[in-house]
Amino acid sequence: MRLSLRYRLLLPLTLLLLGDAAATAWAAEAAARGAERRLAAQLWAVAHTLTDERSQFRFTKPILDQMKGLSGAEFLFVPPEARLGVSPESTFDPIPSPPEIPVVILAEEAEDHTLGSPVHVAGTEYRCLRLRILYRPSGGDLYIFYPESLRQTAVRDAVRPLLVLGGVGGLVAFALAVAFGSRLVARVRDLDARTRLIAAGDFRPMLLPRSDDELRDLCEAVNDMARRLAAFQEELQRDERLRVLGQFSGGLAHQLRNAAAGAKLAIELFLAENPSADHEPLQVALRQLARIETNLRQFLVLGKPPEGGRQPCDIVKLLDQAVSLLKPQCQHAGTRLSWNAPREGCVITGDATQLSHVFGNVIGNAVEAAGSSGEVSVRLETRKGGVVIEVSDTGQGPPPDIAERLFEPFVTGKDQGIGLGLAVAKQAVEAHGGKLNWERRDNKTVFRIELFG
């Protein structure tokens, strides 16, 4: 049987409140008995005073009226001569008939304080004691009538604080517990809904509650889990893309390279056999075929450790080659490419082929980003132990949704791009122990390449 968390929280409290109600009822009953005993003790003290043979009271109406003012009770004294026509003395008006109740002997019941038997006089309920006056030679009976309304008022005054504290306080505590329990259950349900969304692939963080408690810690843990799962999913998707690429890239690249090599060989043979032909269009075709071979090589080396020997490389010379290859493209697009080569070379140890691809990819990416009438600047700075190459362009920069993933494979903001150039460039730079990053500076996109050694 499934029991809701709300009821699990409220069940112990309900049992506690039931116990509190029972204890309150018992305490209220005890308080009522105590209040009645106190009233009885006061009334018996008056009775002892009136029946004490040392007092020698004369039970006249003025005396009885004074005793009424002190105790709140009504009095009726019936002398033995009442049978002979002598009128009783009483605080009642008119004087009632004496009720038929037993005589109370104070000496015998000194420890059993009661308010007496219930009687009705003129439609009003009283508790009545009948005392025998023994010190008078002729005797007589003294009736003490205590109003039932005063007894009930005294009992209510004794019981009311307990009922307020125990009953009302318990109900308020129960209402607060229900409210807090409902709020707690609602927060738990929010967590449940959020975890279900995470299971469905929605890794957006949830809003944290204002209260700093264990549930807030749990929400933070859920958000952290969502962030980690998002990163794992992204990495898994990237690995899956690379795996799929690896399955067909080998055969595809082999076929494409064979076709490119055949086309390149045919053009070279044509140029050799026809020296008088216009070489410029065919040279463009050869450069495009070389570019195809470069792209195919990027497919093949992506995700693999770079291979190649390390030897002294002149960075200035490699940058000159990259700039010169891209100048025709810049002239065609109307893009200004500036590069002030240092007079002296700058030599580091590395793989010249890989570094040439790095510079070509980064500068070419900047030329495409700058677009028509844009500007691209290449700057080389020599530092102790290495060099820093900065390539800046006046383009709008990468779209915000891919800015943080710009160096990941297949991430590109170009309509016809495949997103491999920067990924391969970063891999090659890091293989040389360097760094490749980018930033927006002075409304320009700046790629920074750091090489050491």
N, C-alpha and C positions, 0 to 999 in steps of 0.2 A: 504493500500500500504506500503510495507516494504521499508524503506530507510536506506541504509548502514550508519554506523557510520562515514565512511570517508566523505560521502556527507553531513551528518549533520554538520561535522566540517567545510567543505569547503563552504557550502552555505552562512553562514554569511560573510565569508571572501570574497566570490565572489561579494556579494552585496556591501560590503565595497569598493572593488576594482573598481566596476562600478561607485560608487559615487566618488571615487578618480579620475577616468578617466574623469568623467564629470567636476569635479572641476579643474582638470589640463587643460582640453580643454578651459574652461571659462577663467582661468588665462592666458593661452597662447594667447587667442584672445585679452584679455585686455592688455597684454604686447605688442602685435603687434600694437594695436591701440595707445598705449602710445609711442612706439618707433616712429611711423609715425608722431604723433603730435609733438614730440620733433624735428624731422627733419624739419617738416613744420614751427615750431616756429623759428628754426635757419635760414631757408630760408627766412622767412618773416622779420626777423631782418635785413638780408642783403638787402631785397627789400626796407625796410624803410630807410636804410642808403643811398641807391642809389637814391631814389626818394625824399628824404628830400630836400626841397628848400634851406635849409641852407648849404647843402653840396656843391652844384654847381659843381657836377662831370662833367668832360668832357669824354664822352664815346668813348675813343679811344681804339684801340686794346691792347696797353700795360696795360691800366687800367683794361680792362675786363679780361686780362690774370691773373693779380694779384688777382682779385676777384674769378676767377676760382680756383687758388691755395688755397685760403682761404676756399672756400665753397664746392669745388668738382663739381660745376654746370657749365654748358656751358651757354654763354651769346650771345645775338644777339640784337644790337641796330639798329632800322630802323628810320632814320630821316624823317621828312616830305618831304625833298628834294629828297627822293628816287624816287619820281614820275618824278622828273626832271633829273634823271640820276645819282644822288649822290649815291655812294656805301655805303651799311650798314657796321657797324663795328661788328665783331664777333670773338669768339674764335674757331669757326668751320673752317675747311679748307677742302673743299671749303665751301663758305657761302651758307647755304640753303635758300630756299624761306620761308618767314614768314608764320607760320601756321594760319589758320583761326579759331581763338578762341576768346571768349569774353575778353574784357578788364576788369581787376580786379581793383576796386577802393579800395585802402587800408583803407581809412578813413571809408568806409562803412562796411568792413568785417574784422575789426581789431581783432575780437574775433573768427572768423571762419578760423582757420589756416588749409590750405590744400596745397598739393604740386602741385595743378593745374590739368589741363586736360592731359590725356594720348595722346601722339603724337609719331610718328616715324620719325626719321631723319637718312638717310643713313643706314636704316636697323636696327637701334638701338632704343629701346623704352625709352622715357623720360616722365617725368611729367613737364608740361610747365605752367608758369605764364606769362601773358601779362600785363605789367604795363604802364600806360600813364604818361609821364614825363610832369608835369604841370608847373614846374618852368622855363622851357626854353621858350623863347618867341615863338619859332617855334614849340614847343612840340616835339613829337616823341614817339615811342613805344619801351620799353625795354622788351625782352623776356628772361626768366630764365628757362633753361632746366636742370632738375635734373634727373640723370640717374636712370632708374628703377632698375638696378642691385645693386646700392648702397642702394636704399630703401629696397630691398629684403634682402640684407646682414644685414642691421641694424635690420630688423624684425627677421631674423633667430637668430642673436646673442641675441636678447631679449627673444625669445621663447625657444631656445635650453636648457638652464638650467632647465626650468620648465618641459620640456619633459623628460629630463634625470632623474630629481628627481622624478617626478610624474609617468612617464611611465615605465622607466627601473626599478626604485625602486619598483613600484607596481608589475611588473613581477617577480622580484627577490623575493619579499615577498611572492608572490603566489607560486613560485616554492619551496621555503623553507617550506611553509605551506603544500604543497602537500607531500613533503618528510617527514616532521615530522608527518603528518596525516597518511601516509602509515605505518610509523614505529610504531605509536601508535596502528593502527588497527592490525598490525602483532602481536604486543605483546598481544593485547586482544584476538586474534585468538589462540595464544599459550595457554592462560589461558583457553579458551573454550575447546581446545583439551585436556588439562590436566584434567579439571573437568569431561569430558566425560570418560577419562580413569579411573578416580577415581570411577565414577558411575559404570564402568564395573568391578571394583575390583582391579585395579592396584593402589596401595597406595604408590608407590615410589615417593620421593620428587622431585619437579622440580627445575631446576637451577634458581637461583635468578639473576635478571638483575643487571648490574653494577650501573646504575643510582639510586640514593636514592630518590625515589619519591613515590607517592601514589600507583602506580602499583607495586612497590617492596613490599610495605606493603600488598597489595592484594595477591601477590605471597606467602609471608610469611604466611598470613592467610590461603591460600589454602593448603600449606604444613602442617600447624598445624592441619587443618581439616583432611587431609589425615592420619596424625599420629594418631589422635583420632579415626578416623573410623577404622584404622587397629587394634588399641587396642580393640575397641568395637567388631569388627568382631572376633578377637581371643577369647575374653571373651565369645561372643555368641556361638562360636563353642565349646568352653570348656563346657559351660553350657548345650549345646545341647547334647554333649557326655555324660555328667553326667545324663541328663534327660533320655536319652535312656538307659544308664546303670541302672538307678534306676527302669526302667520299667520291666526289666527282671532279674536284679541281685537277687531280693528277691527269686523268684521261683527257679532260677537256683542254687543259693547258697544253698537253702533248699534241693534240690535234691542231689547236690554234697555232702553236709555235711552228709546226710543220708547214701549215698553210702560209704563215707569215714568212717563213724562211724561203719557201718556194717562190712567193711573190717577189721577195727581195732579190733572190737570185736571178729571176727573170728580168727585173729592171736593170740590175747590174750588167747582165749579158747584153741587153739592148743598148745600154750606154756604151759598152765596149765595142759593139759592132757598128754603132752609128754615132761616131764622134761629132758629126755635124748637127745632130738633133738638138733641140732646145732642152737643156739639162735642168732648168729651174723647176718645172712641174714635177719632173721625176725625182729630183732631190727632195722636194716636199713629201712625195709619196714615200721615199726611203725614210725620212724622219718620222713619218706617221707609223710606218712599220716598226721602226725602232721603239717608238712609244708603246706600241702594242706589246712588243716583247718585254718592255719594262713592266707594264701592268700585269702581264702573265707571271713574271718573276715575283711580283708582289704577292700574287695569290699563292704561289708555291712556298714562299718563305714565311708567310704569316703564321705566327704561333710557333715557329721553329727557331732554335738558337741560330743566330747569324753565323754564317761560315765565311771564311776568307782569311788571308794572311794579314798580319799587322806590319806596317812599314811606315817610314816617314812620309807624311802627306803635307803638301803646301795648301793650306786652307784658302789663301788668296787666289791661287790658281783654280781651285775647285769652284769657288764662288764666281770667278770670271767666266768659267765654262757654263755654269748654270744661268747666269745673267744673259750671256750671249745667245743661248738656246731659246730663251724666253723673249728676247727683244722683238723678233718678228711678230709674235703673238700680241705683244704690247702695242706695236705699231698698228696692227690690224684693228685692235680694240680701242685705240686712242687712250691707252693707259701710260702714264709717265713712270718710268722705272729708273731710279737713281741709285748709283753705286760708285763710290769713290774708293778705288782700290789703293791700299797703301803701297808706297814705293818698295818697301822691303817685304819679302815673303814671311809667312808665319807657319812654321812647321810643327806638327804634332804627330804622334804615332797613332795610326789607325788604318782602317780599310778604306782606300780611296773610292772604291766603287760604291760601297754603302753610303759614305758621306756625300758623294755626288748625288745619289738618289735622295738623301735627306734634304740637301739644299734645293734640289729641283722641286721636290714635293712642297716644301714650305713656301718657297718664293712663288711657285706656280699657284699655290692655293691663295696667296696674297694677291696675285695679279687678277685672278678670277673674282675675288671678293671686292677688289677696288672697282672693277668694271670700267665703263667708258668714262673718260675725263677724270678718272681717279689717279691716285699717286701711290707708289710703292717705294719704300726706301730700305736699302740694305746697308747695315753698318757693322763694322768689325772692330772689336776692342780687344787689345792684347792685355792679358793679366799674367801675374806670376803663376806659373804652373799650368796655364791654359788660355783659352780664348772665349769670348762671348760674342755671338752673332745675333743681332736683333733685326727682324724683318717686320716692318710696320706698313699698314695700308690704311687708306681713308674710307674703307667700306663701313657698313653699318654694324659689322660684327656678327658673330654666330647668333642664331635665334635663342631666346631664353630657355626653351624647352630642351635644347641639346648642349647648352653652354658648358655644363658640368661633365658632359660625356663626350667631349669633342675628340678625344684621343682613343675612343673605343672603336672597334671594327664595325663597319656598316652604319656608323652614325654620321650623317651629313645633312647640311642644310641646302644643298644644291638639288635642283630638280632632276638632273641626270647624273648625279654623283653616286659613287658606290661606297664611299666612306672608308677607303683603305689607305689613302696616301698618308694622312697624319698618323694613323695607327702604326704603319710600317716605319715611318720616320721616328716616332717615339721609341719603338722597339730597338731600332738601330742606334739611336743616341744613348739609350740606357745600356746597350751592349758595350758601348765605348766608355761606360762609367760616367756619362754626362747626364744632363737634365734638359728636358724640353717642356716649357710651359708657355702660357699666354695670359694677357691681361688687356683691359681697355685703359688707355692712357691718352689724355688730351684728345678725346674723340677719335682715337685711332686704335686699331687692333694690333697689338705688338706680340710677336712670337719671339721667344728668347731661347737660344740654344747655347748651352754651356758645355764645353769640351775641355778635358784635362789631359795633360801628358804631352 
